[in-house]
Amino acid sequence: MTTGMQHEERLRADIVEIGRRLHERGYVASNDGNISVRLEGERLLTTPTGVSKGFMTPDMMVTTDMSGQKLAGDRNPSSEILMHLAVYENRPEIVAVVHAHPPTSTGFAAAGVPLDKAVLAEVVTTLGSIPIADYGTPSTNELADAVREHIRAHDGLLLANHGALTVADALFPAYYKMETIEHFAKISLVARQLGGERLLSREEVSRLQGLRDRYGITAPAPICPPEPDASDSDCQTLDAPSVPGTQLVAPSGAGLGDDEQIRLTYRELTVLIADAVKQLR
Ligand SMILES: [Zn+2]
């Protein structure tokens, strides 16, 4: 057996395990959800359509090319393959994609409430803000286009009236981001029931964003130079009118609990981080 094949066996087993956890945690009902991972040779390994993700076996997985055409497997690839392909096309470094319908974060997605407040250090560091991608009919290009709009700047998205999507450089990290989003949504919901979240300060958020480098975290937004040149398309997306990469933080100089809120774009965060780094030198 070649190392490549051993590696693929491992990935099949990992997808089975992640499907089991998604189901066990109630992140999917019935045959919902899908998982994919890049294989060598411009191929993807994806969950099959029409099966419960809680009861899969390694042999059920489907291999496709990078346009979603089936190359091997007894079953058909995930019906949401287009959404996965949109991620891989736009993020060459991404290796795995997880999609599920966790009830609390999907509730935020259905209510049109993005998880874009700087509340928890862990979330600011690993995911940043979690925007809502516009509604698109599942399994169509419409949904893939909605994902494309945000995926270059975010590793976790809510999908309007649908669910959530997370991406990473490996299968388990992508799954853990799904856990983080759902956990954050639950905490946010409780905080709102208790009178509302108290936001982290602008200074604290820039400090936390600065830590991402130290931990080798490239998400959520690509770190753009303070004055990106016009050809930097990744940075351009952060300037889009809809401002997909914004995060609500407490105003400058304020501690926790100030009522006033400001919107800080990732561009502004980037400048803050650059300033902080300069001061360290
Ligand atoms: Zn779905």
Residues whose N, C-alpha, C, O or C-beta is under 5 A from the ligand:
A	BS01	ZN	G33 G163
